[in-house]
Amino acid sequence: MTTVKANGVALGVESFGADDAPLVLLVGGTTMLSWPDALCERLAAAGRRVVRYDLRDSGESTTGDPEAPDYALRDLAADAAALVGALGGVPAHLAGIGVGGMVAQVAVLDHPGAFSALTLVGTRAVAPGPPDDDLPDHDRATMGRLFARPMPDWADREAVAEFVAAGAVILGNDPVAARSVAARVWDRTPNTAPEFQMANQLGMVFSRLDCTPRWRERLPEIAIATLVVHGRRDPFFPVGNGEALAREIPGARLLVLKEAATALRDADIGQVAEAMRTLG
C-alpha cells in the first residue's frame, strides 16, 4: 500500500497485477477494503492492473474533519479521474461499491474521457437521504435493528470488530468476514479518535457531503460498457435500485447475486470477476 497525489490530495492505494496491464480502478465504499482481496487477485490473474483506493477521510487518504467535510461528491469524482491520470491508466475501467458507486457514476459523467468501462456494485442513482418515489428505500425493520444498537468504544479494536460483525448479521452478510475486515480497517485508521474510527467503519462522512446537483437524469449520457451488480437480499439499497440503474444506463448488463446482501461473498467472486473481465 502507498499513497498517490491526485487532485491536490493524497489517496491511499493498493495495487495488484502488472503495472503495464489495463487498469481497473476500484473506488472504496468508503475504504478500499470494501473490495475483497480475492476479487482483486482474480482480476489481476486475468491480466488486469487492479488498484483499489480509499476515499478522502478514510484509510491512508487525506484526512480532515469527517464531521464537517470541506469537499463535495463531485470532488470525489474528480479524485477518481485524476488518480487514473496519475497512475498512467487512461482510459480505465472504473468500479464503485456502495457509496463508492455514487462517486463512480458522477466520475464517468463528469470525466468521460478518463474511463472505458463502468461497474456499479450495490449502489443507487440518488444521493444519501430519501430516494426518489420509484426507488425502494432502506428496509425499515432492518435499519431499526441496525441503528438501535449502542455505539461501541471506537478506541477498542475488539469492541469495534464485534459491533461490525453483529451489524453484518442484521444485514445478512458474513459476520466472520466482516469482523476480519473491521479489524483491518481499524488498524489502517490513522487516528483513534471516535469520529475518525466511525468515519472509517461506517462511512458516516458520506451523509454529510454536498451531493448536488442530481445526476440520475444524466444516466442516459453514459456511453461506455456498464455492469450493474446487486445482491438480491440487499436490505440497505434494495435490488430495485440496481434494476433502475441497469434500465437507465444504455446497454447496461444487470447481474443479480441471488444469495448476496450488501457485501460481495466469497462464493460470488468468480462470477463477478468474470463479468468484469469481459466488460473491459
N, C-alpha and C positions, 0 to 999 in steps of 0.2 A: 504494500500500500504506500501511496505517496500523495502529494498534493500538486495540482496544476493550476496556474494562474490563468483565469479566463474572465472576461467581462469585469475586470477590476477586483475580483475576489479570488480567494484560494478555495479550490474544490478538492475534497478528498476522493481519490480514485483508487481502484484496484483493477489490474489488467490480467487477462487470460489469453493465451494463444500468441501467434507470431505478430510482430509489430507491423509487418507489411501485408497482412491479410485484411480483407474488407472489414470495416469497423461496425460493430453493433454496440450502441451506447445505451446503457440501462439506467434510467432515471430512478433514483431511490424513492421510496414512499414511506417515510422521509429519508431513512438511512439506506445505504447501499445493500445492507443485509436483508432487506425485503426480497431481494433476488437470491434464490438458493444457490449455494456453491455448485450443486450438481448440474443445474441448468447452464451456468457459466462454463463449466468444464465440458459439457456435452456440445455446446455451440463452438467452443474453441477446437474441440476434436473434429468438428465438421468443417474446419478451415476458416473460422472467423476470428478476428481480434475482438474480444469482448472486454468492454470497460464498464464497470458499474461505479456509480458515484453517489456521494451524499449531497442532498440539498443543503442550502445555507441553514445555519443553526442546528446542524446535526453532524455527528461523526467528526471527521477530520476537516470539514469545511469551515469557512469563515463563520465565526460565532459572534453575535452581537447581543441583543436583548430579545430572547424569544417571546417575551410577553408584550413587546412593542416593536415588531419588525419594521425596519426603515426601507423595505423593498416591497414590491408587489408581485403578483403572479407573472406578469409579463417580464419582469426582471429575471425570474427563474427560467422562463422560456428562453430569454436572451442568453442566459448562462449556458444552456444546453447547446445552442448554436455556436457560441464562442468556444465551448470546450471541444466540439468537433473540429473546429479550425485549429485550435491549439494542439490537438492530437494528430493533425495532418490526415484526417479521415473523411474529408468532404467528397461526395455526399455519404452519409451514414444511415444505417438502419437504426431508428430511434425507437426505444421501447419504454413505456411508463407503466408502473403498477400503482393501484390505489390513487392517492393524490398526485403521485408522480405521473399518472396517466393524464391528469388535467394539464400539468406542465407540458407534457408531450404534445397534446392536441394544440395548445396555443403556440408551441415552438414550431410545428410544421406549418401552421397557418401564417405566422409572422415571419418565418425564415425558411420559405420553401426550398430555396436553393441548397440548403445545408443537408437535406435529408432525401434518401432514396426509397425508404420503406418505413412503415409505422406499425408497431404492435402496442395494443392497449389491453391491459390486464386488470380486471376487477375495478373498473372506474366508471365515471359517468360524464355527461356532456354539460353539466352545470356546476357552479361553484359550491363550496360548503354552505350549508343552510338549507332552507326549504327548497325542494326540487320543483320543476315545472309540474303542472297538474297532470300531465300524461305520463310522468315518470314515477315509479314506485319509490317511496321513501324508506328510510331505515325501518326494519321490523320493530314495532313499538315494544313488544314484550321483551325481545332480546336486548334492546337498548336500555329498558328499565332495569333489567338484571345487571347489565354491564356497568351502568353508571351509578347504581345504588351502592356499590361496594366502597368501603372507606379506602382512601388513598394509602399506599404503603409509605414507609420511611424511605424516601428516594435516595438516601445516603447508605442504605443497607442493600448490598448486592443481592443477597439471597431473598430478601423480602420482595424486592422488585421482580426477580425472576419468578417467584411464586405468584405474585399478582398477575403477571403477564400470562403465565401458564393457566391460571384459573380463568382469565378472560378468554383464552383460546378455547377452553371447554364450552363456554357460553356461546361463542361464535361458531362453533362446530369445527375448529381446527385441531391439529395435533398438539396436545399440551407439552409433550416431551420435546418436540422440535421448537415450539415457542419458548420454552424455558431456556433451551440452549442458545437461541438467537438473542433473547433478552440479556443473558449474561454477557454475551459477546458485545452487544450494544452498550451495556453498562461499562465494560472495560474500555471501550473506544470513546466514551464521552469525556471530553477534556476537563469538565468541571463537575464536581459532585453536588453543587447547589441544586436544590429541588427543582427550580424552574428549568434548568438545563437537562437534568435527567428526565423530567417529564416530557420536555420537548422532543428528546431523542426516542423515548419509548412509545409515546402516544401521538406524536406529530401535532400536538395542540397548537403549535405556532401557525399551522396552516389555516386554522379557523380565524386567525386574526389578520390575514392578508387582505389587501385590496385586490379583488378578483375581477374588477370591471375593466373593460366592457365585456358583455356577454360574448361567447364565441359559438354557441350551439348553432345559430343561424348561418354561420360560416362553414360548417362541416362539409357542405357540398363542394367547397373550393378545394378540398384535399384531393390531389391528383396523383398520389403515389400509392403503391400497393399497401393494403392495410389488413391487418389481422386483429380481430377482437376476441379476446379470451375471457370467459366469465364462468365462475362457479355456479352450478345450478342451485346450490344450497347457501349462497351468499346472503346473510341477513342484513349486512351493512349497506351495500349497494346491490339490491336485489337484481336478478338476472335481466329484468326488463330494461334496465339501464344499458346493459351491453347490447341487447337486441336493438334498442333505439340507435346506438352508435353505428351498428352494422347496417341498419336501414339508411341512415342519413349520410354516411360516407360512401361515395360512389365505388362500387365494386368490392366493398369490404367483405372479407370472409369471417364468419362467426364460428368460433369453436367453444362449445359449451361443455364444461367438465362436470359430468353428472354427479360425482360424489364430493366435489370441492366446495368449500365455503369461501373465506376471504383470502386464504393463503394457498400458494402452489404446493400441492402434495408431491411427495417423492414418486408416487405411483403415476403421476401425470407428467413428470418431467420429460420423458422421452417423446410423448405426443406433442407437447408444447414446443420442444426444441426442434422437432422435425417440421412442424408448421412454420416456425420462424425461419428455419433454414431455407425452405422452399420459397419463402416470401422474397428473400433477397439478402 
